[in-house]
Amino acid sequence: MKRIAGTPTVEQLRSIRLFRGVERSVLAALAEKLETCEVDAEELLLSPHTLNRHLYMLVRGQLSVQLASRDNPPVRYVEVNDCVGEVSFCDHRPPSAYVIASEPSRVVRLHCRELSLLTQSPQLMLNLIELLCDRVRLTDQLIINSEHNANIDMLTGVFNRRWLEHIFERESARCAFSGQPLCMLMIDVDEFKPYNDRHGHIAGDHALCQVARLLGTQLRPKDSLVRFGGEEFVTLLPELDLPAARLIAERLRQRVAQNDTIATPIGSLPGVTISVGLARMRPSDTLEDLIGRADKALYLAKAQGRNRVCG
């Protein structure tokens, strides 16, 4: 980072978010304390490994904010007239993220020894509070998104195996408490490896997405659809006994079988079929126990010719 001569004018400062509506006399005093710096592309401004002593305001270019590692994708970009470093500037602790120049940029910065200058303007303090509130809300949303993404299979958009462990604990306890049954469907896309070999992995991905979409249209809101791994899916059916669960499984099988073509950006592809194994939870069952019995039923369905329900 290269410090350059010159200080911003009061009018230039007023365009910066932090200084909007702030009294002219306060801005004039601040302008004398601000440093103007040029930042090269890919240059690091803030790091969790280094104490930060400055509040940075971007006046030209763009900055990226990256969590945990510089190699991770940005969680947000800092645009002209926005600020970075305000949290560590206030609490005198290392920043929680990396801030890197996405392109050649210019910043003005204020050293933390001048923090008392900010208290001279109620409007400036209000602006700073609003900035800090925005950062808290952004952090909350990032946590929510992270939790959501950790439970979602990125290819098909349905829940993943991690979520199955969570939802089984909840649903099994709820059904046991209310005396209601709980059933599981283990679903396998028939002859998926030959399908992949014949049409390619991109076609196979489209087939899995199609199956997930079709299955989802036939389930109740309380049912859970999970991609278990590869071409296998698992569905939990709370409050359904075996006959009712078998009807659901047959409806799922028929819905997939009826879709004999798959429209994709790479052209029309042949449809697929599914085999389904069914099991009902017993009082002493763990998740592994229930999966094991549903998997045995699935194996039987495949041994009997596939495109059928067993259990």
C-alpha positions as CSV (number, residue, x, y, z in Angstrom):
1,M,0.0,0.0,0.0
2,K,1.5,3.3,-1.1
3,R,0.6,6.5,0.6
4,I,0.1,9.5,-1.7
5,A,-0.1,13.2,-1.2
6,G,-3.3,15.1,-0.9
7,T,-6.4,14.9,1.3
8,P,-10.0,14.5,0.2
9,T,-12.2,17.6,0.2
10,V,-15.3,17.9,2.5
11,E,-17.5,17.4,-0.5
12,Q,-15.7,14.2,-1.4
13,L,-16.1,12.9,2.1
14,R,-19.8,13.6,2.1
15,S,-20.3,11.0,-0.6
16,I,-18.8,8.3,1.7
17,R,-21.5,6.3,3.4
18,L,-20.0,6.8,6.9
19,F,-19.9,10.6,6.5
20,R,-23.3,11.3,5.0
21,G,-25.1,14.1,6.8
22,V,-22.2,14.8,9.0
23,E,-21.5,18.5,10.0
24,R,-19.0,20.3,7.8
25,S,-16.8,21.3,10.7
26,V,-16.4,17.7,11.7
27,L,-15.6,16.6,8.2
28,A,-13.0,19.4,7.9
29,A,-11.3,18.2,11.0
30,L,-11.4,14.6,9.8
31,A,-10.0,15.5,6.4
32,E,-6.8,16.7,8.1
33,K,-6.3,13.3,9.7
34,L,-7.1,11.1,6.8
35,E,-4.4,9.4,4.7
36,T,-4.9,8.6,1.0
37,C,-3.4,5.4,-0.3
38,E,-3.1,3.5,-3.6
39,V,-3.6,-0.3,-3.4
40,D,-2.4,-2.7,-6.0
41,A,-4.6,-5.5,-7.4
42,E,-4.4,-8.6,-5.1
43,E,-2.9,-6.5,-2.3
44,L,-4.0,-7.5,1.2
45,L,-5.5,-4.7,3.3
46,L,-6.8,-6.7,6.3
47,S,-6.0,-10.1,7.7
48,P,-7.2,-12.1,10.7
49,H,-3.5,-12.7,11.5
50,T,-2.6,-9.0,11.9
51,L,-4.0,-6.3,14.2
52,N,-5.8,-3.6,12.3
53,R,-5.3,0.1,13.3
54,H,-7.2,1.7,10.4
55,L,-10.7,2.3,9.2
56,Y,-10.6,2.2,5.4
57,M,-13.0,4.0,3.0
58,L,-12.9,3.0,-0.6
59,V,-12.9,5.9,-3.1
60,R,-11.9,4.1,-6.2
61,G,-11.8,0.4,-7.4
62,Q,-13.2,-2.6,-5.6
63,L,-12.3,-4.8,-2.5
64,S,-13.3,-8.4,-1.8
65,V,-14.0,-9.9,1.6
66,Q,-13.0,-13.5,2.1
67,L,-13.5,-15.8,5.1
68,A,-11.1,-18.4,6.6
69,S,-8.7,-18.4,3.6
70,R,-7.5,-16.1,0.8
71,D,-8.3,-19.0,-1.6
72,N,-12.0,-19.0,-0.7
73,P,-14.5,-17.2,-2.9
74,P,-15.5,-13.7,-1.7
75,V,-18.6,-13.5,0.6
76,R,-19.1,-9.9,-0.6
77,Y,-17.5,-7.0,-2.4
78,V,-16.8,-3.6,-1.1
79,E,-17.9,-0.9,-3.6
80,V,-16.9,2.8,-3.8
81,N,-17.9,4.9,-0.8
82,D,-18.3,1.9,1.5
83,C,-16.0,1.1,4.5
84,V,-14.0,-1.9,5.8
85,G,-12.3,-2.5,9.1
86,E,-14.8,-0.7,11.2
87,V,-15.2,-3.5,13.7
88,S,-11.5,-4.1,14.4
89,F,-11.0,-0.3,14.3
90,C,-13.4,0.0,17.2
91,D,-12.5,-3.1,19.3
92,H,-8.7,-3.1,18.6
93,R,-8.7,-6.8,17.8
94,P,-7.7,-8.7,14.6
95,P,-10.2,-8.6,11.7
96,S,-12.5,-11.6,11.2
97,A,-11.9,-11.7,7.4
98,Y,-9.4,-11.1,4.7
99,V,-9.9,-7.9,2.7
100,I,-8.1,-7.9,-0.7
101,A,-8.1,-5.4,-3.6
102,S,-9.9,-7.0,-6.5
103,E,-8.4,-4.4,-8.8
104,P,-6.1,-1.3,-8.5
105,S,-7.9,0.8,-5.9
106,R,-7.7,4.0,-3.8
107,V,-8.6,4.3,-0.2
108,V,-8.6,6.9,2.5
109,R,-7.9,5.7,6.0
110,L,-8.2,6.9,9.6
111,H,-5.9,5.7,12.3
112,C,-7.5,4.3,15.5
113,R,-5.8,7.0,17.6
114,E,-8.2,9.4,16.0
115,L,-11.3,7.4,17.1
116,S,-12.3,10.2,19.5
117,L,-12.9,12.5,16.5
118,L,-15.9,10.3,15.5
119,T,-17.6,11.0,18.8
120,Q,-17.9,14.7,18.0
121,S,-20.8,14.1,15.6
122,P,-24.0,12.4,16.7
123,Q,-24.8,11.8,13.0
124,L,-21.4,10.2,12.4
125,M,-21.9,7.9,15.4
126,L,-25.4,7.0,14.1
127,N,-23.9,6.1,10.7
128,L,-21.2,4.0,12.3
129,I,-23.9,2.1,14.4
130,E,-25.8,1.4,11.2
131,L,-22.7,0.1,9.5
132,L,-22.0,-2.2,12.5
133,C,-25.6,-3.4,12.5
134,D,-25.3,-4.2,8.8
135,R,-22.2,-6.3,9.5
136,V,-24.1,-8.2,12.3
137,R,-27.0,-8.9,9.9
138,L,-24.6,-10.0,7.2
139,T,-22.8,-12.4,9.6
140,D,-26.2,-13.9,10.7
141,Q,-27.2,-14.5,7.1
142,L,-23.8,-16.1,6.3
143,I,-24.3,-18.5,9.2
144,I,-27.8,-19.3,8.0
145,N,-26.6,-19.9,4.4
146,S,-23.7,-22.0,5.7
147,E,-26.0,-24.2,7.7
148,H,-28.4,-24.5,4.8
149,N,-25.6,-25.4,2.3
150,A,-24.2,-27.9,4.7
151,N,-27.4,-29.8,4.7
152,I,-28.2,-29.6,0.9
153,D,-26.9,-31.8,-1.9
154,M,-25.6,-29.3,-4.4
155,L,-26.4,-31.3,-7.5
156,T,-30.0,-32.2,-6.9
157,G,-31.0,-29.5,-4.4
158,V,-32.5,-32.0,-1.9
159,F,-31.2,-32.7,1.6
160,N,-28.0,-34.7,2.1
161,R,-27.0,-37.5,4.4
162,R,-25.9,-35.1,7.1
163,W,-29.5,-33.8,7.3
164,L,-30.9,-37.4,7.4
165,E,-29.1,-37.9,10.7
166,H,-30.7,-34.8,12.2
167,I,-34.2,-35.3,10.8
168,F,-34.3,-39.0,11.9
169,E,-33.6,-38.1,15.5
170,R,-36.4,-35.5,15.4
171,E,-39.0,-37.6,13.6
172,S,-38.3,-40.9,15.4
173,A,-38.6,-39.1,18.8
174,R,-41.8,-37.3,17.7
175,C,-43.4,-40.5,16.3
176,A,-42.4,-42.6,19.3
177,F,-43.8,-40.0,21.7
178,S,-47.2,-39.8,19.8
179,G,-47.4,-43.5,19.1
180,Q,-47.2,-43.0,15.4
181,P,-45.4,-45.2,12.8
182,L,-42.4,-44.1,10.8
183,C,-41.3,-45.7,7.5
184,M,-38.3,-45.3,5.3
185,L,-38.0,-45.7,1.6
186,M,-34.6,-46.6,0.1
187,I,-34.6,-45.6,-3.6
188,D,-32.1,-46.6,-6.2
189,V,-32.0,-45.4,-9.8
190,D,-31.9,-48.6,-11.9
191,E,-28.9,-49.5,-14.1
192,F,-27.4,-46.1,-13.4
193,K,-23.7,-47.0,-14.1
194,P,-24.6,-48.3,-17.6
195,Y,-26.7,-45.2,-18.2
196,N,-23.6,-43.1,-17.3
197,D,-21.4,-45.2,-19.4
198,R,-23.7,-44.9,-22.4
199,H,-24.8,-41.3,-22.2
200,G,-22.0,-39.6,-20.2
201,H,-21.8,-38.2,-16.7
202,I,-23.5,-34.9,-17.5
203,A,-26.5,-36.9,-18.7
204,G,-26.3,-38.9,-15.5
205,D,-26.4,-35.7,-13.4
206,H,-29.5,-34.6,-15.3
207,A,-31.1,-37.9,-14.7
208,L,-30.5,-37.6,-10.9
209,C,-31.9,-34.1,-10.9
210,Q,-35.0,-35.3,-12.8
211,V,-35.5,-38.1,-10.3
212,A,-35.2,-35.8,-7.3
213,R,-37.6,-33.3,-8.9
214,L,-40.2,-36.0,-9.7
215,L,-39.9,-37.6,-6.2
216,G,-40.3,-34.2,-4.6
217,T,-43.6,-33.5,-6.4
218,Q,-45.2,-36.7,-4.9
219,L,-44.3,-36.2,-1.3
220,R,-46.0,-34.4,1.6
221,P,-44.5,-31.4,3.2
222,K,-43.7,-33.4,6.3
223,D,-41.8,-36.1,4.3
224,S,-38.0,-35.8,4.0
225,L,-36.2,-36.5,0.7
226,V,-32.5,-37.1,1.0
227,R,-29.8,-37.9,-1.5
228,F,-28.1,-40.8,0.3
229,G,-25.1,-41.1,-2.0
230,G,-24.5,-41.7,-5.7
231,E,-27.8,-42.7,-7.3
232,E,-29.5,-43.6,-4.0
233,F,-32.2,-41.5,-2.3
234,V,-33.8,-42.0,1.1
235,T,-37.3,-40.8,2.1
236,L,-38.6,-40.7,5.7
237,L,-42.4,-41.0,5.9
238,P,-43.6,-40.1,9.4
239,E,-47.1,-41.1,10.6
240,L,-47.6,-43.7,7.9
241,D,-47.8,-47.4,8.4
242,L,-46.5,-50.0,5.9
243,P,-49.6,-50.2,3.7
244,A,-49.8,-46.4,3.4
245,A,-46.1,-46.1,2.9
246,R,-46.2,-48.8,0.2
247,L,-48.8,-46.8,-1.7
248,I,-46.5,-43.8,-1.6
249,A,-43.6,-45.9,-2.8
250,E,-45.6,-47.2,-5.7
251,R,-46.7,-43.8,-6.6
252,L,-43.1,-42.6,-6.7
253,R,-42.1,-45.5,-8.8
254,Q,-44.9,-45.0,-11.3
255,R,-44.2,-41.2,-11.5
256,V,-40.6,-41.7,-12.5
257,A,-41.3,-44.6,-14.9
258,Q,-44.0,-42.5,-16.7
259,N,-41.3,-39.9,-17.5
260,D,-39.7,-41.8,-20.4
261,T,-37.6,-38.8,-21.7
262,I,-35.5,-36.1,-20.0
263,A,-35.3,-32.7,-21.6
264,T,-31.8,-31.2,-21.0
265,P,-29.6,-28.5,-22.5
266,I,-27.6,-31.3,-24.2
267,G,-30.7,-32.8,-25.8
268,S,-33.5,-35.2,-25.0
269,L,-32.3,-38.2,-23.0
270,P,-34.0,-41.5,-22.2
271,G,-35.8,-41.6,-18.9
272,V,-34.9,-43.9,-16.0
273,T,-36.7,-46.1,-13.5
274,I,-36.3,-46.7,-9.8
275,S,-36.4,-49.6,-7.4
276,V,-37.7,-49.0,-3.9
277,G,-37.1,-50.8,-0.6
278,L,-39.5,-50.2,2.3
279,A,-39.0,-50.7,6.1
280,R,-40.9,-49.6,9.2
281,M,-39.1,-48.4,12.2
282,R,-39.1,-50.7,15.3
283,P,-39.0,-49.3,18.8
284,S,-35.3,-50.1,19.3
285,D,-34.2,-49.1,15.9
286,T,-31.2,-46.8,15.3
287,L,-30.9,-45.0,12.0
288,E,-28.4,-47.7,10.8
289,D,-30.9,-50.4,11.7
290,L,-33.7,-48.9,9.7
291,I,-31.4,-48.2,6.7
292,G,-30.1,-51.8,6.9
293,R,-33.6,-53.2,6.6
294,A,-34.7,-50.8,3.9
295,D,-31.5,-51.6,2.0
296,K,-32.3,-55.4,2.2
297,A,-35.7,-54.7,0.8
298,L,-34.2,-52.6,-2.0
299,Y,-31.8,-55.4,-2.8
300,L,-34.7,-57.8,-3.2
301,A,-36.5,-55.3,-5.5
302,K,-33.5,-55.2,-7.7
303,A,-33.0,-59.0,-7.7
304,Q,-36.6,-59.4,-8.8
305,G,-36.1,-57.4,-11.9
306,R,-35.9,-53.7,-10.8
307,N,-38.6,-51.0,-11.3
308,R,-40.6,-52.3,-8.4
309,V,-41.3,-51.9,-4.7
310,C,-40.4,-54.4,-2.0
311,G,-40.9,-54.4,1.7
